[in-house]
Amino acid sequence: MFNRFYPDEDVASAYDIPYDALYKKGIRGVIFDVDNTLVPHDAPADERAKNLFSHLRALGMDTCLLSNNKEPRVAAFAEAVGGSNYIYKGGKPGVKNYKKAMELMGTSLNSTIFVGDQLFTDVYGAKRTGIRSFLVKPINPKEEIQIVLKRYPEALILFFYRRDKKRRQYDKRKK
């Protein structure tokens, strides 16, 4: 029932994802949410974010920021990390701008991943589009009220996701 909201992977941070290994497996584009995925809400790009984007470019990966935020916020962040593609007022979880992000990067469903911190916008939109999704823990617990309210049902879904994940791992070990 909740499977449509389950991420393909869950990791502590966008900075913990094994991008080098993903590149070797054919990933050529990364779509990122910005706020609470890469930096705290409304924070400027920090050195860690700049270094990540520099590393991804050095690997040969392209990036696109996909945010429901307004253009001044997203454009400034994109410029600060070295000129990433970006889409503002992205309409997540709609699929239109996930597809547009892939067009901007010249990637396909199989060569793109999405990284975000919210199930109902980020992960659900990526799943609807057919992109592999990585859920990261929010960087800062201080969030806007509409996001705080979504975190309660997210917690319930994550409970079932982690339970199902443990069962699958157990079943694999049994075989």
C-alpha positions in Angstrom: 0.0 0.0 0.0 2.7 2.5 0.9 5.2 1.0 -1.6 4.7 3.9 -4.0 6.4 6.2 -1.4 9.3 3.8 -0.6 12.7 5.1 -1.7 15.0 2.8 -3.6 17.8 3.6 -1.1 17.9 5.5 2.2 21.1 7.1 3.4 22.1 9.5 6.2 23.2 12.3 3.8 23.5 13.3 0.2 27.2 13.4 1.0 27.3 9.7 1.9 26.1 8.4 -1.5 28.7 6.4 -3.4 28.7 8.5 -6.5 32.0 7.0 -7.9 30.4 3.5 -7.8 27.2 4.8 -9.3 29.2 6.3 -12.2 30.8 2.9 -12.8 27.3 1.5 -13.0 26.3 4.0 -15.7 24.8 6.8 -13.7 25.5 10.1 -15.5 23.0 12.5 -14.0 21.9 13.5 -10.5 18.8 15.4 -9.7 18.9 17.1 -6.3 16.4 18.7 -4.1 18.1 21.7 -2.4 16.6 22.7 1.0 17.3 20.2 3.8 18.9 17.8 1.3 22.1 19.7 0.5 22.0 22.5 3.0 19.6 23.7 5.8 16.4 25.5 4.5 17.3 28.8 2.8 21.0 28.4 3.6 23.6 29.3 0.9 25.7 26.7 -0.7 28.5 25.7 1.7 32.0 24.3 0.9 30.7 20.7 1.3 28.0 21.3 -1.4 30.5 23.1 -3.7 33.0 20.3 -3.3 30.3 17.6 -4.0 29.3 19.3 -7.3 32.9 19.8 -8.3 33.6 16.1 -7.6 30.5 15.1 -9.7 31.6 17.2 -12.6 35.1 15.7 -12.4 33.6 12.2 -12.5 31.7 13.1 -15.7 28.3 13.5 -14.1 25.8 16.3 -14.8 23.5 17.7 -12.2 20.2 19.5 -12.0 18.5 21.1 -9.0 14.8 20.5 -8.9 13.1 22.6 -6.2 9.6 23.7 -5.5 11.2 27.0 -4.2 11.3 30.3 -6.2 13.9 31.2 -8.8 16.1 33.6 -6.8 16.8 30.8 -4.2 17.4 28.0 -6.7 19.4 30.1 -9.2 21.7 31.5 -6.6 22.4 28.0 -5.2 23.0 26.6 -8.8 25.5 29.4 -9.5 27.3 29.0 -6.1 27.9 25.3 -6.8 29.5 26.0 -10.1 26.7 26.4 -12.6 24.3 23.4 -12.1 21.2 23.1 -14.2 18.1 24.0 -12.2 14.4 24.1 -12.3 12.5 26.3 -9.8 8.8 26.0 -8.8 9.3 22.4 -9.9 5.8 21.1 -9.1 7.0 18.0 -7.4 5.7 15.3 -7.2 4.6 15.9 -10.8 6.7 14.0 -13.4 7.0 16.9 -16.0 10.0 18.6 -14.4 11.8 15.3 -13.5 11.7 14.6 -17.3 12.8 18.1 -18.1 15.8 17.8 -15.7 16.8 14.6 -17.6 16.5 16.5 -20.9 18.7 19.3 -19.5 21.3 16.8 -18.5 21.0 14.6 -21.6 20.3 11.5 -19.4 17.7 8.8 -19.3 15.7 7.0 -16.7 18.5 4.3 -16.4 21.3 6.8 -16.1 19.7 9.2 -13.6 19.2 9.2 -9.8 17.2 11.6 -7.6 18.3 12.7 -4.1 15.9 14.3 -1.7 14.7 14.5 1.9 10.9 14.2 1.5 8.8 11.1 0.7 5.6 12.8 -0.6 7.3 15.3 -3.0 10.8 14.1 -3.8 10.7 10.3 -3.6 7.1 9.9 -4.9 7.8 12.1 -7.9 11.0 10.2 -8.8 9.2 6.9 -8.4 6.3 8.1 -10.6 8.9 9.1 -13.2 10.8 5.8 -13.0 14.0 7.3 -11.6 16.0 5.5 -8.9 15.5 7.5 -5.6 17.7 8.2 -2.6 16.1 9.4 0.5 18.4 11.4 2.9 17.7 12.5 6.4 16.8 16.2 6.7 19.8 18.2 7.6 18.0 20.5 10.0 14.9 19.7 12.0 13.7 23.3 11.9 11.3 23.4 8.9 8.3 25.3 7.6 5.0 24.2 9.2 3.6 22.5 6.1 6.7 20.3 6.0 6.6 19.5 9.7 3.0 18.3 9.3 4.0 16.0 6.4 6.8 14.4 8.6 4.2 12.6 10.8 2.7 10.4 8.1 6.2 10.1 6.6 7.4 8.6 9.8 4.6 5.9 9.6 5.5 5.1 6.0 9.2 4.9 6.9 8.4 2.5 9.7 6.8 0.1 7.2 9.6 0.7 4.7 12.3 -0.2 7.2 10.4 -3.2 8.5 9.9 -4.5 4.9 13.6 -3.8 4.1 14.6 -5.9 7.1 12.3 -8.7 6.1 13.8 -8.7 2.5 17.3 -8.8 3.9 16.4 -11.7 6.3 14.8 -13.6 3.4 18.0 -13.2 1.3 20.2 -14.5 4.1 17.9 -17.5 4.6 18.3 -18.6 0.9 
